[in-house]
Amino acid sequence: MTEAARGTRGPGRRPGPTETREAILARARELFAEKGYDGASLRAIARAAGVDPALVHHFFGNKEGVFVEAMRFPVEPSVLLPRILAAPRDELGETMVRSFLLVWGDAERRARLLAMLRSAMTNERVAAMTREFLTSALFGRAGEVSGVPPLKVQAAVGHMIGVMILRYVLAVEPLASASEDELVRLLAPALQGYLG
């Protein structure tokens, strides 16, 4: 009787794409928690999950994609950054404000952002992973593409995170009920000062 007839599988094979994908994510979470974003390679994640690195690449594209999925990161930098950086240099501030409002205005993504921020504030490992990820995947890449120094990029992002927390988490008025256009008019010049 063959293995297929007995309902067993050969060594190293996974039962199917969903189970394999979830196994990769589970091992990736463990490695990111243990080694941080910079210390966990795609090859190490594949080895821990018992799969070929090409399969990890197939499911997630790159390490950033694995991290976003494994940590349920609510924003994909490879999608968000090109949208912001495609704006003319004198419109970077406005584009960044609108992008933050779009992301934080979505209740599901906002909940995931808050969970990540809370985790980072209470767990040094999560803080280190988040810091490493943001530094290499977001701040570093934005600086390289735009030519804006990292300190200025970080200041602009910090500015917006503070505003988003006041608006969506603490619901401080009149910020909480201000229209998006009002916020763009108010915040875009400040962000443009950082980025322009």
N, C-alpha and C positions, 0 to 999 in steps of 0.2 A: 504494500500500500504506500502511495506517495505521501509526502508531507502535506500537499494541498488536499488530498483526500481525507487525511486525518485532521485537517483544520489547524495544523501548526505551520509555523513559518520558519524559514532558515535563519541562521544567526545573523544579527546586524540589520535585519529588515524590520521595518516598522509596519503596523497594521494599516495605516492610511495617512493621507496628507494632513487631516485635521489633528490626529494624534501626534504625528511627527512634529508638526508646527508647534503644538502646545508643549511637547517635550523640549524642543529647542528653546522656547520662551522660558520654561521653568529653569533650565540649566543656565540660561543667560542671566536671569534674575539673580540666581545664586552667585554667579561669577561677578556680576556688577556689584553685588553687595559685598563680596569678599575682596575684590581687587580694584573696584572703581571703574569708571568708564575707560580711562586710559590704559588700565592694566588688563582689561579683558579683550582678547583678540577674537576675530571671527573664527580662526582656526581652533582656539582654545574652547570656544563655545561649541563648535561642531564636535570636537573630541569629547567634551563632557556629555553631549547629547547622543554620542555614538552614531553620528552621521557624517557624510562627506561635506567639507566646507562649501562645495558647489551648491549643495542643497540649501544651506543657510543663505547663501547669496541669492539663490532662486526665490526663496520665500520673502526675504527682507531687503535685498539689494546691497546693503552695506551695514557696517556696525551701527551707524546712526539709526538706520531703520529698525534694527534689532532692539536698540535701546528704547526707541519711541514706543514700539509694541510691548516690549517686556515691562517697561515702567509705566505704560499707559500714558506716555507723554502726550499732552493734549494738542501740541502744535508740532507740525513737521517742518523743521527749519529749511529743508530742501525745497519746500513749496512756498513757505512764507517769505523767506529772504529774497528770492528772485523777484517776487511781487513788489516788495518794498524797494529793492535796489534798482528795479527797472524804471523807477520814477526819475524824472529829471532832477539833478542835484538840488535845485532850488525848491523842489516839492517833496523832499525826503521827510521833512517834519510832518506835513499833512498826511502823507501816505502812511507813515508809521502810526500816527494817531488813529487813522481810520482802520488800520490793520488790527491794532490792539482792541478797539471797540468791537470789531467784528468777532474776534476770538473770545473776548471776555463777555460779550453780549449773548453768546450761546451758552445756555444753562449747563449742558452736559460738559462742554469743554471747561467752563468756569469751575465746575465741581472738581474736575480732574486737576486743574491748575492749583486749586486750593489744597487738595489732598497732597499734591507734590510739595507745595510750599510748607504746609504744616509738618510733613514728614521731614523736610530738610531742616526745619527749625528745632525739631526734637530729637533727631537722629543724626549723629555726626557722619556716619557712613553714607546715608542718603544725601546729606549736605555736600559731602565730598564728591559723590557721583554726579550730582546735579551741577555742582560748580565746574567739574571737569568737562561735562557734556556741554554746558553753556559756553565755557571758555573756548573749546575747540570747535564745536559744531555751529555755534551762533555768533559769538563775539568775534572770534578770530576770523571766521569766514567773511562776516560783514565788513570788518576792517580791511581785509585783503581786497575784496571786490570794490569797495567804495573809496578806499584810501583814507577813511576817517580813523584817527587813532583809537585804539581800544578803550582808553579811559573815557573818551567822548561817547562812544557807542554804549558803554556800560552806564554812563550817567543818564543817557536818554532812556534806556530800558528801565533803569531804576526809577526815574521820574514817572514813567508810565505805569509801572507796577504799583507805585504808591497811589496814584490817582485811581487806578482800577480797584484797589482795595477799598479806598474811601467811597467810591461810587457803588460798587457791587456787593461788597462784604459788609461794611459798616453802614452803608446807605445814608451817608452824611448829606444833608440838604444844604443848599440847593444843587450840589454836585450830582446827587443821585437822580434827580429828575430833569437835569439839563438835557437839552436835545443834543444829538450827535454833532449837528452843525455848530451849535454853541461851543461845544468842547473842542472841536477842530479849530474854530476861530481863536479860542483861548490858548490852546496847548501847542498848536503847530508852530507858532513863532519861537516858543521856548525850545522845542525839539530841533527846529531848524538852526537855532543858535549852537546847539551841540554838534549837529551833523553837517551843517553847511560849510 
